[in-house]
Amino acid sequence: MSSPWTGYELPAEPESYEELVEGFDWRIPSTYNVADHVLSGDREAVALRHVPETDGGDTHDGDGEPASVRTLSYGDLAAASTALAGRFRRAGIEAGDRVAVCLPQCPELVVSHLAVLRLGGVVVPASMLLGDEAVAHLLKHSDAAALVVDERRWEAADGVRDAAPEATVPVRVDGGDGPLGGLSAFVENREWAADSSIVETAPDDPAFVLYTSGTSSDPKGVVQGHQYLLGSLPGYHCWFGLFEAKAARAARVWTPSEWAWAGALFDVVFPTLALGGTVVSSVRRSGFDPEAALSVAGAQSVTHTFLPPTALRAIRRETDPSPADLPDLDTVMCGGEHLPPALADWAEERLGATVNESYGQTEANALVGECKRVSPGTDDGLGRPYPGHEVRVVDESGAAVPIGEIGEIAVAHPDPVVMREYLDDPAATAAVLDGDLLWTGDVGRFRDDGTLVHLGRADDLVLSAGYRVSPLEVEAALEAHPAVAGALVGSEPDPKRGERVVATVVPVESAAGDDDLSAELQSFVAKRLGKHKRPRRVEFVDALPTTRTDKTDRSGGSDEPDCSGPVDGRD
């Protein structure tokens, strides 16, 4: 698949991984703007299908369509983003200015992003789940010149109003008539809608400031250029198996994850739009609801979805799905944290879809993953680097370690997905961008077949009696036991071993979390991995802690950084 926009070429019907990577070369254009890319295709095609929060999508009209679903074409996106850009222009917003966007999953969010990008501005996504103090910090740290905010949030949040810039645009999500909802009034303003130009930008010009959620420090603003989208596209083709242009345009793609994080925006929203597909959206203002998720995916004929492992666990625990419930679902991309093989097998059987695991970070998205269309998955490997990305496992000096040995995962740059910098934090930037490498802070090893085994954050490894034990490996072993619904592994001090492995386990409903099960699990892990890796203590709980980005919370109660692959992000 190739086009004047994408800056690369992939075979339409690849038969092997080697065919995908052979001869691959980036052809990044000299000028490139995300908005220009997204709006360059068929203006009549459906870009967004939105299920309003007032309707679960079960009320149908005479044609069998959910009566309240809002359908927006690419032409609608162009008209609405032109008008909103005119509103910003009238307020003095210009190229290089940062505009924060605090909206739920909805068309208004996409239009707001495109409007900012049309002007050559920089989008600063803000999670709806952030408290007022956190939003105020984000506005101040990013020096936001404008804010687009959900009207309900705006009316209820004194702290946000006090910190907001003068150029603030409250938007009523799902308000107004027609597909444009709360943006209809902007389009009707002829003065705002008169200038449809898009500012010419370079591929590496800043386009997004994507905030992580720091566990040991304030969140960092990851500055990414327009080319971040281009760099994410080979991964998108691979994890969804969408190599033919026609198939990519026919895809209906959805994720329950909030559109404030790199994973949702650059694994689902913008890649789908860049290739002419349809993005499904559904407002979510609280925690993940497995029943609602299956309802949306089924009613909206979703063909491809991104689900974090935590969401899959909740679906397994609280629902009883079958492939008949999701007849159109073809592929699930799973990222955000490690996907245990037992959970992947369950998902493929009960959802009736291929499950591909992917790895990346906000600082460098879509790096490594499975593509079962061209090669089978492995029990402990993530897959191989996606075309266009050079991923290494290195020692402390940056030299590649031999195959099979453990080291830090690093990304060679320049690479279109590697961040420009942490906003206003040169020391933190220098700590991870060193020479020709981006240091991820994750550890792993390559297997003989070229697949990468991810062992977790460097800080999370358990150093016990001279052994380095990966919590992810022990968690996967525990979740292979039929009495375990979920597991979280960490460490505690041990006077003899230095540290010892401990596990927090959620038993299935039919199992008793008692000493007998604890002993059984310890023996089970010892037989699979070795005695030195078995948990020395097992605690049973009703549920594992999760972050606002739907990942297992390893921080002991604080939110973790967001990332787009199955790893814990940076602090």
Summary of the structure (lengths in Angstrom):
residues: 571
radius of gyration: 23.0
end to end distance: 37.0
largest distance: 75.1
contacts: 2085
relative contact order: 0.11
helix: 30%
strand: 24%
